[in-house]
Amino acid sequence: MAAAPWYLNQNKPGLKHQKAFNLTSEEGGDWYKRGVKTFQATKFRKGACENCGAMTHKKKDCVERPRKAGAVKTGKNIAADELLQDRIALGFDGKRDRYNGYDAEDYGRVVDRYERAEALKAEVAKKRELERAYRKAIESRTATSPRMRRTWRPTTRRRAARTRTTTPRPRMPTRKGSWR
């Protein structure tokens, strides 16, 4: 279109509802910083959360698991203060954008971790397979050696029959009290 239509006012944004029309940095790209900690206290401070010890929230707003004895009593494991971030003014699409604030490098670290775990599993499996093959080769070599054939003989039925006891089993009473 060389010129804007007569019904489109040039002074105000008119086609903002169209998808991906003149995206500004306010509508996309900005996102909240995740997991940023500011100050790490060493002892409990007055006015901090009684559960975790962070100054940025109170006990009723704490997202940590409720402790048996909170940081106010123990003074141990004081949580770091969270970064209080400004509100980001996002438009309709910016609020619903699934990939807003997505960091591909972070996911790359997750993929690398799983690849290392898979490589370690494969290495362990290969080591087990080699050990199993080694044991099998040793067993097959010793079982077929002439020395092993001379010393090891299975027991015959006659020898097994001689060692068996000939005493009868003791009789047991049944539930009703009579003998079987």
C-alpha positions as CSV (number, residue, x, y, z in Angstrom):
1,M,0.0,0.0,0.0
2,A,1.5,3.3,-1.0
3,A,-0.7,5.4,1.2
4,A,-2.6,4.6,4.3
5,P,-6.4,4.2,4.0
6,W,-8.7,7.2,4.7
7,Y,-10.0,5.5,7.9
8,L,-6.6,5.1,9.5
9,N,-5.6,8.0,11.6
10,Q,-1.9,8.6,11.2
11,N,-1.4,10.2,14.6
12,K,-2.5,7.1,16.6
13,P,-1.3,3.5,16.3
14,G,-3.9,1.8,14.1
15,L,-2.7,-1.6,13.1
16,K,-1.3,-2.6,16.5
17,H,-3.7,-5.5,16.7
18,Q,-2.1,-7.1,13.7
19,K,0.4,-9.8,14.5
20,A,4.1,-8.7,14.5
21,F,3.3,-5.2,13.5
22,N,6.1,-2.8,14.5
23,L,7.2,-4.6,17.7
24,T,9.0,-2.3,20.0
25,S,11.3,-3.2,22.9
26,E,8.5,-2.5,25.3
27,E,6.3,-5.2,23.8
28,G,8.9,-7.9,23.4
29,G,12.3,-8.9,24.5
30,D,12.2,-7.5,28.0
31,W,11.5,-10.0,30.8
32,Y,12.0,-10.5,34.4
33,K,15.4,-11.6,35.6
34,R,15.1,-15.0,37.1
35,G,16.9,-16.3,40.2
36,V,18.9,-13.1,40.8
37,K,20.0,-12.7,44.4
38,T,21.2,-9.4,45.9
39,F,22.5,-9.3,49.4
40,Q,23.4,-12.4,51.5
41,A,23.1,-11.7,55.2
42,T,25.0,-13.6,57.9
43,K,22.6,-13.0,60.8
44,F,18.9,-12.3,61.2
45,R,17.9,-8.7,60.6
46,K,15.0,-6.9,62.2
47,G,12.0,-6.7,59.8
48,A,13.1,-9.7,57.7
49,C,11.0,-12.8,57.0
50,E,10.8,-14.9,60.1
51,N,10.9,-18.1,58.1
52,C,13.9,-17.6,55.8
53,G,15.4,-14.3,56.8
54,A,15.1,-12.4,53.5
55,M,14.3,-8.7,53.8
56,T,12.2,-8.6,50.6
57,H,9.1,-10.3,52.0
58,K,7.3,-11.3,55.2
59,K,6.5,-14.7,56.7
60,K,3.1,-15.0,55.1
61,D,4.5,-14.2,51.6
62,C,7.5,-16.6,51.9
63,V,7.7,-19.3,49.2
64,E,10.1,-21.5,51.1
65,R,8.9,-24.5,53.0
66,P,7.9,-23.5,56.5
67,R,10.8,-24.3,58.8
68,K,10.4,-26.1,62.1
69,A,12.5,-23.3,63.8
70,G,12.6,-20.2,61.6
71,A,15.6,-18.0,60.8
72,V,14.4,-15.6,63.5
73,K,15.1,-18.3,66.2
74,T,18.1,-20.1,64.8
75,G,19.9,-17.4,62.9
76,K,21.2,-20.1,60.5
77,N,20.7,-20.6,56.7
78,I,19.6,-17.0,56.1
79,A,18.2,-16.7,52.6
80,A,19.6,-14.0,50.3
81,D,17.4,-11.1,49.4
82,E,15.6,-11.3,46.1
83,L,15.9,-8.6,43.4
84,L,12.7,-6.5,43.4
85,Q,12.1,-5.7,39.8
86,D,10.0,-3.0,38.1
87,R,6.8,-3.9,36.4
88,I,7.3,-4.5,32.7
89,A,4.6,-3.0,30.6
90,L,3.8,-5.7,28.1
91,G,1.1,-5.6,25.5
92,F,-1.5,-8.3,24.7
93,D,1.0,-10.4,22.7
94,G,3.9,-9.7,25.0
95,K,2.0,-11.1,28.0
96,R,1.2,-14.3,26.1
97,D,4.5,-14.8,24.3
98,R,5.8,-18.2,25.5
99,Y,9.4,-17.5,24.4
100,N,9.6,-14.0,25.9
101,G,12.6,-14.2,28.3
102,Y,13.7,-17.6,26.9
103,D,17.5,-18.1,27.1
104,A,18.8,-20.6,24.7
105,E,22.2,-20.8,26.5
106,D,20.4,-22.0,29.7
107,Y,18.7,-24.8,27.8
108,G,22.1,-25.6,26.1
109,R,23.5,-26.2,29.6
110,V,20.7,-28.6,30.4
111,V,21.3,-30.5,27.2
112,D,25.1,-30.6,27.9
113,R,24.4,-32.0,31.3
114,Y,22.2,-34.8,30.0
115,E,24.6,-35.6,27.2
116,R,27.4,-36.0,29.8
117,A,25.1,-38.3,31.9
118,E,24.3,-40.4,28.8
119,A,28.0,-40.6,27.9
120,L,28.8,-41.7,31.4
121,K,26.0,-44.4,31.3
122,A,27.3,-45.7,28.0
123,E,30.9,-45.9,29.4
124,V,29.7,-47.8,32.5
125,A,27.6,-50.2,30.3
126,K,30.6,-50.8,28.0
127,K,32.8,-51.5,31.1
128,R,30.2,-54.0,32.5
129,E,30.0,-55.7,29.1
130,L,33.8,-56.1,28.9
131,E,33.9,-57.5,32.5
132,R,31.1,-59.9,31.7
133,A,32.9,-61.1,28.5
134,Y,36.1,-61.4,30.4
135,R,34.5,-63.5,33.2
136,K,32.8,-65.7,30.6
137,A,36.1,-66.3,28.7
138,I,37.8,-67.2,32.0
139,E,35.0,-69.6,33.0
140,S,34.9,-71.3,29.6
141,R,38.7,-71.7,29.6
142,T,38.9,-73.2,33.1
143,A,35.9,-75.5,32.6
144,T,37.4,-77.1,29.5
145,S,41.0,-77.5,30.8
146,P,42.1,-81.1,31.3
147,R,43.0,-80.5,34.9
148,M,39.5,-79.3,35.7
149,R,38.0,-82.3,34.0
150,R,40.0,-84.7,36.2
151,T,39.2,-83.0,39.6
152,W,35.6,-82.1,39.1
153,R,33.0,-84.9,38.8
154,P,29.3,-84.7,39.3
155,T,27.8,-86.8,42.0
156,T,26.2,-90.0,40.8
157,R,22.7,-91.1,41.7
158,R,24.1,-94.0,43.8
159,R,26.3,-91.6,45.9
160,A,23.4,-89.2,46.3
161,A,21.0,-92.0,47.3
162,R,23.5,-93.2,50.0
163,T,23.6,-89.9,51.6
164,R,19.9,-89.4,51.7
165,T,18.2,-90.0,55.1
166,T,15.7,-92.8,55.4
167,T,14.0,-91.6,58.5
168,P,10.3,-90.8,58.0
169,R,8.9,-87.3,58.4
170,P,7.4,-86.6,61.8
171,R,3.6,-86.6,61.9
172,M,2.0,-83.3,62.4
173,P,-1.5,-82.7,63.9
174,T,-4.0,-81.0,61.7
175,R,-6.2,-78.1,62.7
176,K,-8.9,-80.1,64.1
177,G,-6.5,-82.0,66.4
178,S,-6.4,-85.4,64.7
179,W,-3.2,-86.9,63.5
180,R,-2.5,-87.3,59.8
